[in-house]
Amino acid sequence: MSANDPDRIVKIVELNAEVPRVWRALTDHREFGQWFRVSLDGPFEVGKLTTGRITSPGHEHVRWESVTEQMVEERLFVFSWPPSAVDPDTRYDDGAKVVVEFRLEPVSDGTRLTITESGFLQFPEAKRLEILRSNAEGWDLQAGYVAAHVEG
């Protein structure tokens, strides 16, 4: 969570792995599934829907649904997901989405990965803080998972 921006989470992690290795871990749907703990039905393709299911203990009932928004080779991977995935009781506009951005930058020891998730202001105020906190905690975990995956 950004103290200055209640609409987004920003997580920066320094990885002891080269950019091509991190890129593959993020954009190959099988590798992504290993560290993110999700079983995806197919690859990430710009403009296409990717489906699957979460495999993380306690969350196996959660379906994965994302649209790949952008892929800039070894620099930027962006996907979006519907807010109804975490808040099925609220009716959202058809175009409503939460956007996840992975930005890769080479650094002397490997790769700086900046993870940004935005779109939280569209959640009802009564639920927003809980969803924002939960997702921020989730990104803390996921940053550790991707580090272990690419550094191992």
N, C-alpha and C positions, 0 to 999 in steps of 0.2 A: 504494500500500500504506500502510496506517496502522500506525505503529510500535506502537500500543497495541492494535490489533485485527487479528490475522492472518486474520480471516474476511472482510475487506472492503478494497476499494480506494476511496479518495475522491479525486476530482480536481475542483478548483474553477478555473473559467476566467471571466475578465471579458471580455465580448464588447461591441464597439462597434456594437451593433444593438439595436433595440427588442424587447421581449418578444414581440410578435406575429410578428415576422420569425423569431426563434429558434424559437418554437413550431412554425411552419410547416416549418422545416428539420428539426425532430425528428420531427414526426408525419405529414407527407405522405410516403408511402412512396417516391415518385419522388425527392423532394428528399433524403430520408434516404439513399437509394441512391447519389446523386451524391457526397455528401461521405464517407459511410461506406465506399463502394466495395463495394456489394452490389447485386445485381439481385433485387428482390423480386417475387414473383408476384402480389401484391395488397396492399391497404391494411391498416393497423393498425386492428383493431377489438377492443374489450374482450371478453375471454373467447375470442377466436378465435386459431387458429394462423396464423402468417404464414411462408411458405416462400420459398426462393430460393437464390441461390448467391453466394459471395464473388467479387468481381471484382478484388481487390487482387492484383498480380503475385506469384506464388509460392503463392497461397492459393486459386486458382481451383477446386481439387478439393474445397473445403470447402462443404458445404451449409449454408444458413441455415435455422434452425427456431427460432421464438420464439412465445410466447403473450403477447398484450397483457394485462397485469394491471390497469392503471389508466390513465385519462386524465382529468385535471382541467384543463380549458381554460386554457391559458397559465400553468399552475403546475406540473403534475406529469405525467410520462409514465413508466410502468413496464412493462417486459417481462421475461420470463424465458426461459431457454434450458436445454436438458438438459446436464448435465455430461458425458454420453457424447459430446457434439460435439467436445470436445477430449481426451477420454480414453475412446476406444471399447473399450479392453481391460479396463475395469473394469465390473462389473455394479452398477448403481445401482437403488435402489428406484424404483418407478413414479412417485412424486411428487417425486423429486429434481429440484431446479432451482437455477440461479444467477440471481439477480435483478439487473437493471440499472435504476437509477432516475435520471431526469433531473429536477432540481428547478430551476425558473426563478424568479428574483427580480429585480424592477426595481431598478436602481441609477442614480445620476446620469448616468453615461456610457453606459448601455445596459442590459445584462442580466448578472447573475451566474448562471452555470450550474454547478450542483453535480452531478457524475456520481458515483454510488455503485454499485459492483458488489459483491454479497455472496453468500456461500454456499460459500466455499472450504474450510471445515473438513470438508466431506463428501468431498473428494478424499483418496485414500490419502496418508498422510504422506510417503511416498517421492516422490510426484509433486507435492505441494501447492505447495512453494516455487517450483518451476519454472513451474507454471501461473500462480501469483500474480504472479511477476515478468514473465512474458510478457504477461499481461493488463494489468498496470500500464504496461508500455512501449507496449502497444497503445492505451491510453487517452491517453497523452501524445501519440501521433500523431493520434488521432481528435479530440482537443481542438484541435489545430492545423488539422485539416481543416475542422471545423465553423466555426472562427473565420474562416478564409479564405472559406468559403462564404457566411456571413451578412454579412461585412464588405466583400466584394468588389463 
